[in-house]
Amino acid sequence: MTIEQRLAALEAQMQDARDRQAILDCIKRNSRGNDRFDIDLVTSSYHADGLHELGERHISGREYGEHANRAHNALFDANLHNVTMHMCEIDGDVAHAESYSLGVFLDKGAEKARLLAGRYIDRLERRDGEWRIALRRATVEIAMEGSAVLPSGSTLVGAGYLRGSRDREDPSYERPLTPDHGGRW
Protein backbone atom coordinates (compact mmCIF):
# COMPACT_ATOMS: atom_id res chain seq x y z
CA MET A 1 0.00 0.00 0.00
CA THR A 2 1.40 3.38 -0.99
CA ILE A 3 1.58 6.35 1.33
CA GLU A 4 -1.17 8.03 -0.71
CA GLN A 5 -3.42 4.99 -0.27
CA ARG A 6 -2.70 4.88 3.44
CA LEU A 7 -3.48 8.60 3.81
CA ALA A 8 -6.71 8.19 1.84
CA ALA A 9 -7.76 5.27 4.06
CA LEU A 10 -6.92 7.29 7.17
CA GLU A 11 -8.92 10.27 5.87
CA ALA A 12 -11.91 8.00 5.21
CA GLN A 13 -11.69 6.57 8.73
CA MET A 14 -11.45 10.06 10.24
CA GLN A 15 -14.46 11.25 8.22
CA ASP A 16 -16.48 8.24 9.39
CA ALA A 17 -15.56 8.98 13.03
CA ARG A 18 -16.42 12.69 12.62
CA ASP A 19 -19.77 11.82 11.01
CA ARG A 20 -20.66 9.38 13.79
CA GLN A 21 -19.82 11.93 16.47
CA ALA A 22 -21.80 14.68 14.72
CA ILE A 23 -24.83 12.35 14.43
CA LEU A 24 -24.67 11.38 18.10
CA ASP A 25 -24.20 15.04 19.10
CA CYS A 26 -27.34 15.92 17.11
CA ILE A 27 -29.37 13.23 18.90
CA LYS A 28 -28.05 14.30 22.33
CA ARG A 29 -28.69 17.98 21.50
CA ASN A 30 -32.34 17.11 20.93
CA SER A 31 -32.66 15.41 24.32
CA ARG A 32 -30.84 18.17 26.19
CA GLY A 33 -33.03 20.77 24.50
CA ASN A 34 -36.14 18.88 25.64
CA ASP A 35 -34.98 18.76 29.24
CA ARG A 36 -33.82 22.37 29.43
CA PHE A 37 -36.82 23.69 27.43
CA ASP A 38 -34.24 25.11 25.01
CA ILE A 39 -36.25 25.40 21.81
CA ASP A 40 -33.18 26.53 19.85
CA LEU A 41 -31.35 23.29 20.72
CA VAL A 42 -34.34 21.12 19.81
CA THR A 43 -34.98 22.98 16.57
CA SER A 44 -31.29 22.85 15.61
CA SER A 45 -31.44 19.06 15.64
CA TYR A 46 -34.00 18.93 12.77
CA HIS A 47 -33.79 20.02 9.17
CA ALA A 48 -36.33 22.70 8.24
CA ASP A 49 -38.52 20.02 6.65
CA GLY A 50 -37.77 17.41 9.34
CA LEU A 51 -40.59 15.46 10.98
CA HIS A 52 -41.10 14.03 14.47
CA GLU A 53 -43.64 11.23 14.81
CA LEU A 54 -45.95 11.56 17.82
CA GLY A 55 -48.14 8.50 18.09
CA GLU A 56 -50.00 8.32 14.81
CA ARG A 57 -49.34 11.87 13.69
CA HIS A 58 -46.31 13.82 12.53
CA ILE A 59 -45.26 17.25 13.76
CA SER A 60 -42.69 19.51 12.17
CA GLY A 61 -39.27 19.41 13.81
CA ARG A 62 -39.51 23.20 13.87
CA GLU A 63 -42.65 22.97 16.03
CA TYR A 64 -41.64 20.00 18.15
CA GLY A 65 -39.72 21.96 20.82
CA GLU A 66 -42.69 24.17 21.67
CA HIS A 67 -45.04 21.19 21.62
CA ALA A 68 -42.78 19.15 23.93
CA ASN A 69 -42.33 22.10 26.32
CA ARG A 70 -46.10 22.59 26.66
CA ALA A 71 -46.71 18.88 27.26
CA HIS A 72 -43.83 18.43 29.72
CA ASN A 73 -44.67 21.61 31.61
CA ALA A 74 -48.34 20.71 31.94
CA LEU A 75 -47.63 17.28 33.43
CA PHE A 76 -44.20 17.26 35.07
CA ASP A 77 -41.98 19.19 37.47
CA ALA A 78 -38.86 17.72 35.85
CA ASN A 79 -37.91 15.44 32.98
CA LEU A 80 -34.68 13.81 31.86
CA HIS A 81 -34.16 12.08 28.52
CA ASN A 82 -31.21 9.70 28.49
CA VAL A 83 -29.71 8.37 25.28
CA THR A 84 -28.02 5.05 25.92
CA MET A 85 -27.08 2.38 23.33
CA HIS A 86 -26.59 3.95 19.91
CA MET A 87 -26.06 2.36 16.51
CA CYS A 88 -25.63 4.17 13.21
CA GLU A 89 -25.38 3.16 9.55
CA ILE A 90 -23.99 5.84 7.26
CA ASP A 91 -24.41 5.77 3.49
CA GLY A 92 -22.99 8.95 2.02
CA ASP A 93 -25.11 11.88 3.21
CA VAL A 94 -27.86 9.70 4.74
CA ALA A 95 -27.66 7.89 8.06
CA HIS A 96 -30.06 5.60 9.89
CA ALA A 97 -29.64 5.58 13.65
CA GLU A 98 -31.23 3.63 16.47
CA SER A 99 -30.73 5.08 19.94
CA TYR A 100 -32.16 3.50 23.07
CA SER A 101 -33.74 6.08 25.36
CA LEU A 102 -34.90 6.31 28.94
CA GLY A 103 -37.22 9.15 29.82
CA VAL A 104 -37.70 9.88 33.52
CA PHE A 105 -40.53 12.21 34.46
CA LEU A 106 -41.32 13.68 37.88
CA ASP A 107 -45.06 14.35 38.20
CA LYS A 108 -46.32 17.73 39.40
CA GLY A 109 -45.95 17.84 43.18
CA ALA A 110 -42.88 15.52 43.07
CA GLU A 111 -44.68 12.58 44.68
CA LYS A 112 -44.71 10.16 41.72
CA ALA A 113 -42.29 9.49 38.90
CA ARG A 114 -42.57 7.72 35.57
CA LEU A 115 -40.05 5.90 33.46
CA LEU A 116 -40.54 5.37 29.74
CA ALA A 117 -38.07 3.19 27.88
CA GLY A 118 -37.95 3.00 24.12
CA ARG A 119 -35.91 3.90 21.09
CA TYR A 120 -35.40 6.79 18.74
CA ILE A 121 -35.31 5.51 15.19
CA ASP A 122 -33.92 8.34 13.08
CA ARG A 123 -33.09 9.10 9.49
CA LEU A 124 -30.51 11.85 9.47
CA GLU A 125 -29.18 13.70 6.47
CA ARG A 126 -26.06 15.75 5.96
CA ARG A 127 -26.99 18.97 4.18
CA ASP A 128 -24.57 21.83 3.72
CA GLY A 129 -22.09 19.84 5.80
CA GLU A 130 -24.37 19.47 8.84
CA TRP A 131 -26.11 16.35 10.14
CA ARG A 132 -29.70 16.85 11.30
CA ILE A 133 -32.80 14.72 11.75
CA ALA A 134 -35.01 14.34 8.67
CA LEU A 135 -37.43 11.90 10.35
CA ARG A 136 -37.70 10.71 13.94
CA ARG A 137 -39.88 7.77 14.95
CA ALA A 138 -39.97 6.91 18.64
CA THR A 139 -41.02 3.68 20.26
CA VAL A 140 -42.26 3.27 23.81
CA GLU A 141 -41.67 -0.29 24.96
CA ILE A 142 -41.72 -0.10 28.75
CA ALA A 143 -43.64 2.28 31.00
CA MET A 144 -43.46 2.29 34.78
CA GLU A 145 -44.76 4.52 37.54
CA GLY A 146 -43.69 4.69 41.16
CA SER A 147 -43.29 6.74 44.28
CA ALA A 148 -40.68 9.50 43.93
CA VAL A 149 -38.86 9.11 47.24
CA LEU A 150 -35.19 8.94 48.11
CA PRO A 151 -33.72 5.87 49.82
CA SER A 152 -34.09 7.79 53.10
CA GLY A 153 -37.84 7.81 52.54
CA SER A 154 -38.03 11.58 52.01
CA THR A 155 -39.10 13.31 48.81
CA LEU A 156 -36.80 15.50 46.74
CA VAL A 157 -38.64 18.59 47.96
CA GLY A 158 -36.62 19.98 50.87
CA ALA A 159 -33.77 17.49 50.36
CA GLY A 160 -31.23 20.24 49.60
CA TYR A 161 -30.01 18.75 46.32
CA LEU A 162 -29.21 21.09 43.45
CA ARG A 163 -32.27 21.45 41.26
CA GLY A 164 -32.02 21.94 37.54
CA SER A 165 -34.23 24.41 35.76
CA ARG A 166 -35.96 24.29 32.41
CA ASP A 167 -34.31 27.39 30.98
CA ARG A 168 -30.94 29.03 30.55
CA GLU A 169 -30.76 29.61 34.31
CA ASP A 170 -29.89 25.91 34.65
CA PRO A 171 -26.40 25.46 36.14
CA SER A 172 -25.23 23.64 32.99
CA TYR A 173 -25.31 26.95 31.09
CA GLU A 174 -23.23 28.81 33.68
CA ARG A 175 -19.76 29.90 32.51
CA PRO A 176 -17.62 29.68 34.48
CA LEU A 177 -19.32 27.15 36.72
CA THR A 178 -19.26 28.27 40.36
CA PRO A 179 -20.51 26.64 43.59
CA ASP A 180 -23.00 29.44 44.27
CA HIS A 181 -25.41 29.10 41.34
CA GLY A 182 -28.67 27.23 41.18
CA GLY A 183 -31.76 26.51 43.22
CA ARG A 184 -32.28 23.65 45.63
CA TRP A 185 -35.09 21.19 46.17
Salt bridges, closest charged atoms under 4 A:
ASP16 OD2 - ARG20 NE 2.92
ASP19 OD1 - ARG126 NH1 2.68
ASP25 OD1 - LYS28 NZ 3.68
ASP35 OD1 - HIS81 ND1 2.57
ASP38 OD2 - ARG168 NH2 3.09
ASP49 OD1 - ARG127 NH1 2.83
GLU53 OE1 - HIS58 NE2 3.46
GLU53 OE1 - ARG137 NE 2.78
ASP77 OD1 - LYS108 NZ 3.95
ASP93 OD1 - ARG126 NE 2.74
GLU98 OE2 - ARG119 NH1 2.62
ASP107 OD1 - ARG114 NE 2.90
ASP122 OD1 - ARG136 NE 2.73
GLU125 OE2 - ARG123 NE 3.15
GLU125 OE1 - ARG127 NH2 2.61
GLU130 OE2 - ARG132 NE 3.39
GLU141 OE2 - ARG119 NE 2.76
GLU145 OE2 - LYS112 NZ 3.33
GLU145 OE1 - ARG114 NH1 2.62
ASP170 OD1 - ARG36 NE 3.38
GLU174 OE1 - HIS181 ND1 3.84
